[in-house]
Amino acid sequence: MKRVLFIITIVLCMLSGCQSPPTPKEVSNAPLLSNHAKPKPFNPLILHNETLEMLSIPAEQFSTVAEWLNDETILYIENDGTGSKVLSFHILSGETELFFESAETIISVTANSDFDLFLIRSAPSYTEGKLSIVSDNGELIAGWNFVDSIDLVTSWDPYTGEKLLVSSFKEDWSYDTYILDVPTQNMIKKNVDDPFVQWLSEERVGFINWNQEMPLLEAPFFSYNLTTNEAKEILEKIVTFQSYHKLLFTVGDVKDEHIGLYTFYRLPDFESVYSYEAPLLTMYSNYLIPYSAYVVGTERFFTFEPISAGSIDVYAGGFQFVEVDVAEGTKKVLYEDMENKPIKFSPNGLLCLYGYQLEQILIPSTGEMLNLVEVF
């Protein structure tokens, strides 16, 4: 299960604070920004005639920025020694409010596709997991506890916005997969051949059918019908995939020089609509898959691309941050010389949280990268 161990391992980084400048500056037609240069202090930016604010918080309390609540508000996690809190921070007014509070340590917050329900994952103990569903005003709607669970992998249903796929891992890395229904609070166990399943429609999910006896770099992609329990091979060889509302993204058909084919398919018919080639980096027994995001309303996909193929152990070339317009079938570079770090876009796709603690903001329309959080 080395592949499982790698995928669920999270690298945590400590945040470095920056001071804000004394005077605002209007930004327009900014050039591409190198991430190897020191990031700009949170220079107040005139965005739609409003000024962005910085979240200032004691270092011992700050855990991470977690999610967007809406286009102008983020959610962040704060630890106070007795549990965790999720607070909202309005990036235009600087106003902070309590969103949700827990006696357990909160690990993550994830919005559904409509940003009207939020999944809050917490850990009552090392061997117990807890999932809570709250509304966009922080009201608790549903919850589930998972005993004998050291990790949970979750996936929101992008079609109804009211169901979740959850794989719960035991200490021996065996797992159980469930469908959670928010309105009824039902939990239904499903026997799927891989724990990392994602939604392809309201009735079907997808997974990579890895051969555990003979580890390979590519494997077939399968569709699994949740009603009939039938599994069907869809694609012969892929490295990774990500599904969104009516869209499937895959990387596969890797050439000897480690150049992979990035392909987008329309769901539910698996019609290929756009593809392009990009270099891949190898690590251990698999490929490094860069972070990515998709803004459904604009049909734009974002990811990091290495400049050249090779081994991650010796690679020092940096990454390009690229935007793919799936509808138009075009790709362009937004930022040069970046680091491959987690990203989360606002619902309207104008702003992007960036960093291991999502502590910075990218503004693709201007090429800016700004610090969002100041710790002290």
C-alpha atoms as a printed R data frame, in Angstrom:
    type eleno elety resid chain resno       x      y       z
1   ATOM     1    CA   MET     A     1   0.000  0.000   0.000
2   ATOM     2    CA   LYS     A     2   2.896  2.416  -0.575
3   ATOM     3    CA   ARG     A     3   0.759  4.337  -3.061
4   ATOM     4    CA   VAL     A     4  -1.919  4.917  -0.412
5   ATOM     5    CA   LEU     A     5   0.689  5.969   2.130
6   ATOM     6    CA   PHE     A     6   2.116  8.540  -0.273
7   ATOM     7    CA   ILE     A     7  -1.176 10.022  -1.376
8   ATOM     8    CA   ILE     A     8  -2.534 10.597   2.106
9   ATOM     9    CA   THR     A     9   0.714 11.998   3.517
10  ATOM    10    CA   ILE     A    10   0.478 15.773   3.882
11  ATOM    11    CA   VAL     A    11   3.497 18.037   4.070
12  ATOM    12    CA   LEU     A    12   2.904 20.872   6.498
13  ATOM    13    CA   CYS     A    13   4.824 24.102   6.202
14  ATOM    14    CA   MET     A    14   5.164 26.943   8.733
15  ATOM    15    CA   LEU     A    15   4.082 30.364   7.622
16  ATOM    16    CA   SER     A    16   6.395 33.391   7.484
17  ATOM    17    CA   GLY     A    17   4.798 36.762   8.193
18  ATOM    18    CA   CYS     A    18   5.161 39.972   6.162
19  ATOM    19    CA   GLN     A    19   4.504 43.598   6.996
20  ATOM    20    CA   SER     A    20   1.988 45.631   5.012
21  ATOM    21    CA   PRO     A    21   3.162 48.875   3.391
22  ATOM    22    CA   PRO     A    22   1.981 52.247   4.660
23  ATOM    23    CA   THR     A    23   0.299 53.408   1.453
24  ATOM    24    CA   PRO     A    24  -2.062 51.684  -1.019
25  ATOM    25    CA   LYS     A    25  -1.123 51.047  -4.609
26  ATOM    26    CA   GLU     A    26  -3.370 50.488  -7.584
27  ATOM    27    CA   VAL     A    27  -2.291 47.555  -9.741
28  ATOM    28    CA   SER     A    28  -2.942 47.139 -13.454
29  ATOM    29    CA   ASN     A    29  -1.318 45.098 -16.206
30  ATOM    30    CA   ALA     A    30   1.112 43.572 -13.700
31  ATOM    31    CA   PRO     A    31   3.848 41.364 -15.197
32  ATOM    32    CA   LEU     A    32   4.258 37.664 -14.490
33  ATOM    33    CA   LEU     A    33   5.646 37.237 -10.989
34  ATOM    34    CA   SER     A    34   8.550 34.982 -10.037
35  ATOM    35    CA   ASN     A    35   7.875 33.081  -6.826
36  ATOM    36    CA   HIS     A    36  11.615 32.856  -6.141
37  ATOM    37    CA   ALA     A    37  11.595 36.575  -5.451
38  ATOM    38    CA   LYS     A    38  10.343 37.640  -2.027
39  ATOM    39    CA   PRO     A    39   6.525 37.881  -2.190
40  ATOM    40    CA   LYS     A    40   5.161 41.390  -2.027
41  ATOM    41    CA   PRO     A    41   3.803 42.494   1.340
42  ATOM    42    CA   PHE     A    42   0.027 42.635   1.349
43  ATOM    43    CA   ASN     A    43  -0.098 45.795  -0.687
44  ATOM    44    CA   PRO     A    44  -3.760 46.869  -0.539
45  ATOM    45    CA   LEU     A    45  -5.118 46.211  -3.993
46  ATOM    46    CA   ILE     A    46  -7.929 48.155  -5.597
47  ATOM    47    CA   LEU     A    47 -10.177 45.344  -6.802
48  ATOM    48    CA   HIS     A    48 -13.591 46.431  -8.033
49  ATOM    49    CA   ASN     A    49 -12.974 49.728  -6.204
50  ATOM    50    CA   GLU     A    50 -12.427 47.943  -2.901
51  ATOM    51    CA   THR     A    51  -9.318 47.410  -0.762
52  ATOM    52    CA   LEU     A    52  -8.220 43.920   0.295
53  ATOM    53    CA   GLU     A    53  -7.418 43.451   3.957
54  ATOM    54    CA   MET     A    54  -4.874 41.227   5.730
55  ATOM    55    CA   LEU     A    55  -5.723 38.669   8.403
56  ATOM    56    CA   SER     A    56  -3.474 39.285  11.430
57  ATOM    57    CA   ILE     A    57  -3.398 36.457  14.000
58  ATOM    58    CA   PRO     A    58  -1.118 35.058  16.757
59  ATOM    59    CA   ALA     A    59   1.097 32.274  15.379
60  ATOM    60    CA   GLU     A    60   0.125 29.816  18.124
61  ATOM    61    CA   GLN     A    61  -3.559 30.134  17.211
62  ATOM    62    CA   PHE     A    62  -3.379 30.008  13.428
63  ATOM    63    CA   SER     A    63  -3.778 26.581  11.827
64  ATOM    64    CA   THR     A    64  -4.638 27.242   8.178
65  ATOM    65    CA   VAL     A    65  -6.868 29.121   5.788
66  ATOM    66    CA   ALA     A    66  -9.353 26.409   4.855
67  ATOM    67    CA   GLU     A    67 -11.914 27.439   2.249
68  ATOM    68    CA   TRP     A    68 -13.910 30.198   0.573
69  ATOM    69    CA   LEU     A    69 -17.270 30.979   2.160
70  ATOM    70    CA   ASN     A    70 -18.184 33.184  -0.798
71  ATOM    71    CA   ASP     A    71 -16.415 35.420  -3.330
72  ATOM    72    CA   GLU     A    72 -15.345 37.925  -0.670
73  ATOM    73    CA   THR     A    73 -15.006 35.804   2.476
74  ATOM    74    CA   ILE     A    74 -12.585 33.075   3.529
75  ATOM    75    CA   LEU     A    75 -12.828 30.518   6.317
76  ATOM    76    CA   TYR     A    76  -9.809 29.813   8.496
77  ATOM    77    CA   ILE     A    77  -9.108 27.416  11.382
78  ATOM    78    CA   GLU     A    78  -7.936 28.640  14.768
79  ATOM    79    CA   ASN     A    79  -6.719 26.483  17.681
80  ATOM    80    CA   ASP     A    80  -7.193 27.853  21.210
81  ATOM    81    CA   GLY     A    81  -5.976 24.943  23.365
82  ATOM    82    CA   THR     A    82  -9.454 23.639  24.168
83  ATOM    83    CA   GLY     A    83 -10.512 22.733  20.635
84  ATOM    84    CA   SER     A    84 -10.811 24.430  17.280
85  ATOM    85    CA   LYS     A    85 -12.806 27.219  15.729
86  ATOM    86    CA   VAL     A    86 -13.645 28.016  12.131
87  ATOM    87    CA   LEU     A    87 -13.879 31.759  11.615
88  ATOM    88    CA   SER     A    88 -14.889 33.815   8.609
89  ATOM    89    CA   PHE     A    89 -12.782 36.751   7.409
90  ATOM    90    CA   HIS     A    90 -14.159 39.271   4.929
91  ATOM    91    CA   ILE     A    91 -11.220 40.266   2.747
92  ATOM    92    CA   LEU     A    92 -12.711 43.679   1.858
93  ATOM    93    CA   SER     A    93 -13.865 44.870   5.283
94  ATOM    94    CA   GLY     A    94 -11.498 42.847   7.507
95  ATOM    95    CA   GLU     A    95 -14.480 41.741   9.600
96  ATOM    96    CA   THR     A    96 -14.088 38.425  11.453
97  ATOM    97    CA   GLU     A    97 -16.933 36.272  12.793
98  ATOM    98    CA   LEU     A    98 -17.214 32.848  14.437
99  ATOM    99    CA   PHE     A    99 -18.518 30.323  11.896
100 ATOM   100    CA   PHE     A   100 -18.259 26.965  13.723
101 ATOM   101    CA   GLU     A   101 -16.754 25.685  16.961
102 ATOM   102    CA   SER     A   102 -15.652 22.172  17.965
103 ATOM   103    CA   ALA     A   103 -14.222 20.527  21.060
104 ATOM   104    CA   GLU     A   104 -12.138 18.345  18.740
105 ATOM   105    CA   THR     A   105  -9.254 19.363  16.495
106 ATOM   106    CA   ILE     A   106 -10.607 20.540  13.129
107 ATOM   107    CA   ILE     A   107  -8.500 19.336  10.203
108 ATOM   108    CA   SER     A   108 -10.212 20.736   7.119
109 ATOM   109    CA   VAL     A   109 -13.241 22.556   5.702
110 ATOM   110    CA   THR     A   110 -14.486 21.775   2.174
111 ATOM   111    CA   ALA     A   111 -17.394 23.433   0.356
112 ATOM   112    CA   ASN     A   112 -19.748 21.629  -1.980
113 ATOM   113    CA   SER     A   113 -20.054 22.832  -5.568
114 ATOM   114    CA   ASP     A   114 -22.707 25.434  -4.675
115 ATOM   115    CA   PHE     A   115 -20.867 26.746  -1.584
116 ATOM   116    CA   ASP     A   116 -24.046 26.338   0.459
117 ATOM   117    CA   LEU     A   117 -22.918 23.276   2.460
118 ATOM   118    CA   PHE     A   118 -19.545 22.796   4.127
119 ATOM   119    CA   LEU     A   119 -17.875 19.562   5.208
120 ATOM   120    CA   ILE     A   120 -15.897 19.958   8.430
121 ATOM   121    CA   ARG     A   121 -13.527 17.127   9.238
122 ATOM   122    CA   SER     A   122 -12.296 16.745  12.814
123 ATOM   123    CA   ALA     A   123 -10.420 14.145  14.852
124 ATOM   124    CA   PRO     A   124 -11.717 13.272  18.335
125 ATOM   125    CA   SER     A   125  -8.689 10.956  18.679
126 ATOM   126    CA   TYR     A   126  -5.918  9.359  16.599
127 ATOM   127    CA   THR     A   127  -8.139  6.377  15.790
128 ATOM   128    CA   GLU     A   128 -11.448  8.193  15.326
129 ATOM   129    CA   GLY     A   129 -12.693 10.523  12.609
130 ATOM   130    CA   LYS     A   130 -15.690 12.830  12.543
131 ATOM   131    CA   LEU     A   131 -17.480 14.554   9.679
132 ATOM   132    CA   SER     A   132 -19.908 17.424  10.216
133 ATOM   133    CA   ILE     A   133 -22.032 19.181   7.607
134 ATOM   134    CA   VAL     A   134 -22.918 22.815   8.237
135 ATOM   135    CA   SER     A   135 -24.849 25.388   6.232
136 ATOM   136    CA   ASP     A   136 -23.343 28.604   4.878
137 ATOM   137    CA   ASN     A   137 -24.311 30.329   8.139
138 ATOM   138    CA   GLY     A   138 -22.529 27.713  10.255
139 ATOM   139    CA   GLU     A   139 -25.615 25.782  11.368
140 ATOM   140    CA   LEU     A   140 -24.954 22.065  12.022
141 ATOM   141    CA   ILE     A   141 -27.070 19.938   9.669
142 ATOM   142    CA   ALA     A   142 -25.634 16.406   9.845
143 ATOM   143    CA   GLY     A   143 -22.736 14.444  11.295
144 ATOM   144    CA   TRP     A   144 -21.066 11.033  11.289
145 ATOM   145    CA   ASN     A   145 -18.422  9.376  13.481
146 ATOM   146    CA   PHE     A   146 -15.928  6.814  12.189
147 ATOM   147    CA   VAL     A   147 -14.380  4.522  14.801
148 ATOM   148    CA   ASP     A   148 -11.139  2.656  14.092
149 ATOM   149    CA   SER     A   149 -10.288  5.311  11.510
150 ATOM   150    CA   ILE     A   150  -6.911  7.033  11.164
151 ATOM   151    CA   ASP     A   151  -7.708  8.878   7.932
152 ATOM   152    CA   LEU     A   152 -10.716  9.874   5.846
153 ATOM   153    CA   VAL     A   153 -10.750 10.594   2.099
154 ATOM   154    CA   THR     A   154 -13.858 12.477   0.968
155 ATOM   155    CA   SER     A   155 -15.466 13.630  -2.291
156 ATOM   156    CA   TRP     A   156 -18.539 15.871  -2.620
157 ATOM   157    CA   ASP     A   157 -21.154 14.909  -5.196
158 ATOM   158    CA   PRO     A   158 -21.005 17.847  -7.663
159 ATOM   159    CA   TYR     A   159 -24.415 16.972  -9.132
160 ATOM   160    CA   THR     A   160 -26.709 17.141  -6.093
161 ATOM   161    CA   GLY     A   161 -24.341 18.853  -3.664
162 ATOM   162    CA   GLU     A   162 -25.922 16.736  -0.923
163 ATOM   163    CA   LYS     A   163 -23.964 13.466  -0.990
164 ATOM   164    CA   LEU     A   164 -20.424 12.427  -0.155
165 ATOM   165    CA   LEU     A   165 -18.150  9.531  -0.993
166 ATOM   166    CA   VAL     A   166 -16.011  8.689   2.034
167 ATOM   167    CA   SER     A   167 -13.235  6.111   2.410
168 ATOM   168    CA   SER     A   168 -12.216  5.394   5.994
169 ATOM   169    CA   PHE     A   169  -8.756  3.878   6.582
170 ATOM   170    CA   LYS     A   170  -7.884  1.583   9.475
171 ATOM   171    CA   GLU     A   171  -4.426  1.318  11.057
172 ATOM   172    CA   ASP     A   172  -3.497 -1.593   8.757
173 ATOM   173    CA   TRP     A   173  -4.488  0.609   5.753
174 ATOM   174    CA   SER     A   174  -7.508 -1.498   4.900
175 ATOM   175    CA   TYR     A   175 -10.516  0.691   4.177
176 ATOM   176    CA   ASP     A   176 -14.289  0.905   3.917
177 ATOM   177    CA   THR     A   177 -16.082  3.163   1.435
178 ATOM   178    CA   TYR     A   178 -19.455  4.763   2.135
179 ATOM   179    CA   ILE     A   179 -22.018  7.062   0.546
180 ATOM   180    CA   LEU     A   180 -23.269  9.687   2.982
181 ATOM   181    CA   ASP     A   181 -26.595 11.393   2.288
182 ATOM   182    CA   VAL     A   182 -26.896 14.775   3.989
183 ATOM   183    CA   PRO     A   183 -30.718 15.246   4.053
184 ATOM   184    CA   THR     A   184 -31.386 11.751   5.479
185 ATOM   185    CA   GLN     A   185 -28.034 11.287   7.298
186 ATOM   186    CA   ASN     A   186 -27.916  7.758   5.875
187 ATOM   187    CA   MET     A   187 -24.571  5.969   5.504
188 ATOM   188    CA   ILE     A   188 -24.428  3.169   2.895
189 ATOM   189    CA   LYS     A   189 -21.362  0.944   2.562
190 ATOM   190    CA   LYS     A   190 -20.081  0.262  -0.978
191 ATOM   191    CA   ASN     A   191 -17.544 -2.352  -2.063
192 ATOM   192    CA   VAL     A   192 -15.425 -0.376  -4.521
193 ATOM   193    CA   ASP     A   193 -12.011 -1.709  -5.613
194 ATOM   194    CA   ASP     A   194 -10.137  1.522  -4.833
195 ATOM   195    CA   PRO     A   195 -10.551  4.008  -1.962
196 ATOM   196    CA   PHE     A   196  -9.947  7.090  -4.110
197 ATOM   197    CA   VAL     A   197 -13.264  7.182  -5.947
198 ATOM   198    CA   GLN     A   198 -14.899 10.281  -7.439
199 ATOM   199    CA   TRP     A   199 -18.303 11.095  -8.899
200 ATOM   200    CA   LEU     A   200 -18.949 10.718 -12.642
201 ATOM   201    CA   SER     A   201 -22.728 11.219 -12.395
202 ATOM   202    CA   GLU     A   202 -25.416 10.867  -9.748
203 ATOM   203    CA   GLU     A   203 -25.323  7.086 -10.250
204 ATOM   204    CA   ARG     A   204 -21.699  6.363 -11.206
205 ATOM   205    CA   VAL     A   205 -18.260  6.862  -9.712
206 ATOM   206    CA   GLY     A   206 -14.799  6.426 -11.198
207 ATOM   207    CA   PHE     A   207 -11.544  4.922  -9.960
208 ATOM   208    CA   ILE     A   208  -8.159  3.701 -11.217
209 ATOM   209    CA   ASN     A   209  -7.890 -0.077 -11.077
210 ATOM   210    CA   TRP     A   210  -4.317 -0.376  -9.778
211 ATOM   211    CA   ASN     A   211  -2.666 -3.803  -9.769
212 ATOM   212    CA   GLN     A   212  -1.487 -4.208  -6.167
213 ATOM   213    CA   GLU     A   213   0.537 -7.325  -6.992
214 ATOM   214    CA   MET     A   214   2.514 -5.658  -9.793
215 ATOM   215    CA   PRO     A   215   2.819 -1.883  -9.275
216 ATOM   216    CA   LEU     A   216   2.805  0.032 -12.570
217 ATOM   217    CA   LEU     A   217   2.920  3.735 -13.439
218 ATOM   218    CA   GLU     A   218  -0.349  3.561 -15.417
219 ATOM   219    CA   ALA     A   219  -3.535  1.535 -14.958
220 ATOM   220    CA   PRO     A   220  -7.060  1.260 -16.435
221 ATOM   221    CA   PHE     A   221  -9.773  3.720 -15.460
222 ATOM   222    CA   PHE     A   222 -13.089  2.149 -14.407
223 ATOM   223    CA   SER     A   223 -16.652  3.352 -13.986
224 ATOM   224    CA   TYR     A   224 -18.702  1.811 -11.168
225 ATOM   225    CA   ASN     A   225 -22.509  1.922 -11.059
226 ATOM   226    CA   LEU     A   226 -23.693  2.560  -7.504
227 ATOM   227    CA   THR     A   227 -27.112  1.038  -8.190
228 ATOM   228    CA   THR     A   228 -26.199 -2.134 -10.101
229 ATOM   229    CA   ASN     A   229 -22.678 -2.543  -8.601
230 ATOM   230    CA   GLU     A   230 -21.314 -3.078 -12.120
231 ATOM   231    CA   ALA     A   231 -17.751 -2.014 -12.947
232 ATOM   232    CA   LYS     A   232 -16.706 -1.184 -16.512
233 ATOM   233    CA   GLU     A   233 -13.345 -0.228 -18.010
234 ATOM   234    CA   ILE     A   234 -13.506  3.174 -19.705
235 ATOM   235    CA   LEU     A   235  -9.886  4.105 -20.436
236 ATOM   236    CA   GLU     A   236  -6.958  1.727 -20.882
237 ATOM   237    CA   LYS     A   237  -4.082  3.597 -19.216
238 ATOM   238    CA   ILE     A   238  -4.016  6.702 -17.049
239 ATOM   239    CA   VAL     A   239  -1.813  8.061 -14.270
240 ATOM   240    CA   THR     A   240  -4.370 10.174 -12.415
241 ATOM   241    CA   PHE     A   241  -7.833 11.700 -12.802
242 ATOM   242    CA   GLN     A   242 -10.093 14.339 -11.322
243 ATOM   243    CA   SER     A   243 -13.822 14.613 -11.907
244 ATOM   244    CA   TYR     A   244 -15.950 17.729 -11.760
245 ATOM   245    CA   HIS     A   245 -19.515 18.610 -12.743
246 ATOM   246    CA   LYS     A   246 -19.917 17.007 -16.191
247 ATOM   247    CA   LEU     A   247 -16.153 17.018 -16.767
248 ATOM   248    CA   LEU     A   248 -13.389 14.435 -16.351
249 ATOM   249    CA   PHE     A   249  -9.685 15.319 -16.381
250 ATOM   250    CA   THR     A   250  -7.038 12.619 -16.869
251 ATOM   251    CA   VAL     A   251  -3.291 12.321 -17.328
252 ATOM   252    CA   GLY     A   252  -2.124  9.299 -19.302
253 ATOM   253    CA   ASP     A   253  -0.455  7.892 -22.416
254 ATOM   254    CA   VAL     A   254   2.948  8.708 -20.968
255 ATOM   255    CA   LYS     A   255   5.806  8.545 -23.466
256 ATOM   256    CA   ASP     A   256   9.284  7.189 -22.711
257 ATOM   257    CA   GLU     A   257  10.588 10.710 -22.116
258 ATOM   258    CA   HIS     A   258   7.907 11.169 -19.401
259 ATOM   259    CA   ILE     A   259   5.623 13.401 -21.423
260 ATOM   260    CA   GLY     A   260   1.995 12.875 -20.447
261 ATOM   261    CA   LEU     A   261  -1.242 13.582 -22.288
262 ATOM   262    CA   TYR     A   262  -3.622 15.849 -20.350
263 ATOM   263    CA   THR     A   263  -7.174 15.170 -21.582
264 ATOM   264    CA   PHE     A   264 -10.613 16.604 -20.782
265 ATOM   265    CA   TYR     A   265 -13.782 14.551 -21.360
266 ATOM   266    CA   ARG     A   266 -17.410 15.619 -21.263
267 ATOM   267    CA   LEU     A   267 -19.502 13.511 -18.919
268 ATOM   268    CA   PRO     A   268 -21.501 11.332 -18.972
269 ATOM   269    CA   ASP     A   269 -20.513 10.278 -22.513
270 ATOM   270    CA   PHE     A   270 -16.699 10.478 -22.108
271 ATOM   271    CA   GLU     A   271 -16.374 12.619 -25.228
272 ATOM   272    CA   SER     A   272 -12.827 13.994 -25.536
273 ATOM   273    CA   VAL     A   273 -13.017 17.795 -25.945
274 ATOM   274    CA   TYR     A   274  -9.424 18.971 -25.480
275 ATOM   275    CA   SER     A   275  -5.981 17.529 -24.822
276 ATOM   276    CA   TYR     A   276  -2.377 18.688 -24.665
277 ATOM   277    CA   GLU     A   277   1.022 17.280 -23.724
278 ATOM   278    CA   ALA     A   278   3.083 18.331 -20.695
279 ATOM   279    CA   PRO     A   279   6.181 16.987 -18.910
280 ATOM   280    CA   LEU     A   280   5.905 14.843 -15.782
281 ATOM   281    CA   LEU     A   281   8.231 14.364 -12.830
282 ATOM   282    CA   THR     A   282   8.923 10.900 -11.413
283 ATOM   283    CA   MET     A   283   9.129 10.084  -7.724
284 ATOM   284    CA   TYR     A   284   9.500  6.713  -6.028
285 ATOM   285    CA   SER     A   285   7.194  4.309  -7.884
286 ATOM   286    CA   ASN     A   286   4.871  6.877  -9.439
287 ATOM   287    CA   TYR     A   287   4.591 10.378 -10.902
288 ATOM   288    CA   LEU     A   288   4.321 13.676  -9.093
289 ATOM   289    CA   ILE     A   289   0.868 15.035  -9.898
290 ATOM   290    CA   PRO     A   290   0.780 18.840  -9.487
291 ATOM   291    CA   TYR     A   291  -2.047 20.588  -7.657
292 ATOM   292    CA   SER     A   292  -4.983 21.664  -9.807
293 ATOM   293    CA   ALA     A   293  -8.409 23.318  -9.639
294 ATOM   294    CA   TYR     A   294 -11.426 23.825 -11.889
295 ATOM   295    CA   VAL     A   295 -13.909 26.732 -11.872
296 ATOM   296    CA   VAL     A   296 -17.150 25.214 -13.134
297 ATOM   297    CA   GLY     A   297 -18.886 28.479 -14.004
298 ATOM   298    CA   THR     A   298 -16.092 29.645 -16.298
299 ATOM   299    CA   GLU     A   299 -14.954 26.203 -17.562
300 ATOM   300    CA   ARG     A   300 -11.362 27.079 -16.713
301 ATOM   301    CA   PHE     A   301  -8.872 24.557 -15.361
302 ATOM   302    CA   PHE     A   302  -5.715 25.574 -13.501
303 ATOM   303    CA   THR     A   303  -2.612 23.561 -12.689
304 ATOM   304    CA   PHE     A   304   1.169 23.675 -12.293
305 ATOM   305    CA   GLU     A   305   3.482 22.358 -15.017
306 ATOM   306    CA   PRO     A   306   7.179 21.524 -14.622
307 ATOM   307    CA   ILE     A   307   9.434 23.140 -17.207
308 ATOM   308    CA   SER     A   308  10.941 19.777 -18.131
309 ATOM   309    CA   ALA     A   309  10.537 16.091 -17.313
310 ATOM   310    CA   GLY     A   310  12.819 14.221 -14.941
311 ATOM   311    CA   SER     A   311  13.151 13.037 -11.341
312 ATOM   312    CA   ILE     A   312  11.756 15.189  -8.553
313 ATOM   313    CA   ASP     A   313  14.869 14.386  -6.500
314 ATOM   314    CA   VAL     A   314  17.112 16.449  -8.770
315 ATOM   315    CA   TYR     A   315  14.596 18.766 -10.428
316 ATOM   316    CA   ALA     A   316  15.165 22.492  -9.839
317 ATOM   317    CA   GLY     A   317  13.367 24.046 -12.792
318 ATOM   318    CA   GLY     A   318  10.309 25.436 -11.038
319 ATOM   319    CA   PHE     A   319   6.727 25.325 -12.315
320 ATOM   320    CA   GLN     A   320   4.508 27.353 -14.593
321 ATOM   321    CA   PHE     A   321   0.992 28.087 -13.370
322 ATOM   322    CA   VAL     A   322  -1.251 27.560 -16.389
323 ATOM   323    CA   GLU     A   323  -4.892 28.173 -17.255
324 ATOM   324    CA   VAL     A   324  -6.799 25.920 -19.651
325 ATOM   325    CA   ASP     A   325 -10.011 27.224 -21.220
326 ATOM   326    CA   VAL     A   326 -11.775 23.909 -21.723
327 ATOM   327    CA   ALA     A   327 -14.623 25.387 -23.772
328 ATOM   328    CA   GLU     A   328 -12.264 27.203 -26.175
329 ATOM   329    CA   GLY     A   329  -9.553 24.530 -26.178
330 ATOM   330    CA   THR     A   330  -6.713 26.904 -25.319
331 ATOM   331    CA   LYS     A   331  -3.932 27.043 -22.737
332 ATOM   332    CA   LYS     A   332  -1.862 29.963 -21.450
333 ATOM   333    CA   VAL     A   333   0.766 30.581 -18.781
334 ATOM   334    CA   LEU     A   334  -0.345 32.888 -15.950
335 ATOM   335    CA   TYR     A   335   2.711 32.813 -13.663
336 ATOM   336    CA   GLU     A   336   6.293 31.745 -14.257
337 ATOM   337    CA   ASP     A   337   8.764 30.107 -11.879
338 ATOM   338    CA   MET     A   338   6.259 29.074  -9.203
339 ATOM   339    CA   GLU     A   339   6.255 26.394  -6.523
340 ATOM   340    CA   ASN     A   340   3.765 23.537  -6.737
341 ATOM   341    CA   LYS     A   341   1.477 24.251  -3.771
342 ATOM   342    CA   PRO     A   342  -2.232 23.750  -2.960
343 ATOM   343    CA   ILE     A   343  -4.740 26.122  -4.597
344 ATOM   344    CA   LYS     A   344  -8.432 26.946  -4.054
345 ATOM   345    CA   PHE     A   345 -10.398 29.339  -6.261
346 ATOM   346    CA   SER     A   346 -13.198 31.626  -5.135
347 ATOM   347    CA   PRO     A   347 -16.628 30.624  -6.502
348 ATOM   348    CA   ASN     A   348 -16.423 33.235  -9.293
349 ATOM   349    CA   GLY     A   349 -12.838 32.249 -10.189
350 ATOM   350    CA   LEU     A   350 -11.374 35.751  -9.729
351 ATOM   351    CA   LEU     A   351  -9.181 35.006  -6.712
352 ATOM   352    CA   CYS     A   352  -7.149 31.944  -5.752
353 ATOM   353    CA   LEU     A   353  -5.881 30.902  -2.332
354 ATOM   354    CA   TYR     A   354  -2.330 29.550  -2.613
355 ATOM   355    CA   GLY     A   355   0.180 27.887  -0.275
356 ATOM   356    CA   TYR     A   356   0.498 24.975   2.130
357 ATOM   357    CA   GLN     A   357  -1.685 26.925   4.545
358 ATOM   358    CA   LEU     A   358  -3.472 28.779   1.714
359 ATOM   359    CA   GLU     A   359  -1.914 31.884   3.191
360 ATOM   360    CA   GLN     A   360  -1.475 33.828  -0.043
361 ATOM   361    CA   ILE     A   361  -3.787 35.049  -2.787
362 ATOM   362    CA   LEU     A   362  -3.191 34.839  -6.530
363 ATOM   363    CA   ILE     A   363  -5.044 37.263  -8.792
364 ATOM   364    CA   PRO     A   364  -4.724 35.763 -12.292
365 ATOM   365    CA   SER     A   365  -6.203 38.797 -14.061
366 ATOM   366    CA   THR     A   366  -3.340 41.011 -12.857
367 ATOM   367    CA   GLY     A   367  -0.537 38.517 -12.254
368 ATOM   368    CA   GLU     A   368  -0.319 39.501  -8.568
369 ATOM   369    CA   MET     A   369   0.622 37.217  -5.690
370 ATOM   370    CA   LEU     A   370  -0.152 38.756  -2.296
371 ATOM   371    CA   ASN     A   371   0.191 37.687   1.331
372 ATOM   372    CA   LEU     A   372  -3.182 37.154   2.976
373 ATOM   373    CA   VAL     A   373  -2.098 36.226   6.524
374 ATOM   374    CA   GLU     A   374   0.239 37.953   8.967
375 ATOM   375    CA   VAL     A   375   1.193 35.938  12.057
376 ATOM   376    CA   PHE     A   376   2.783 37.458  15.144
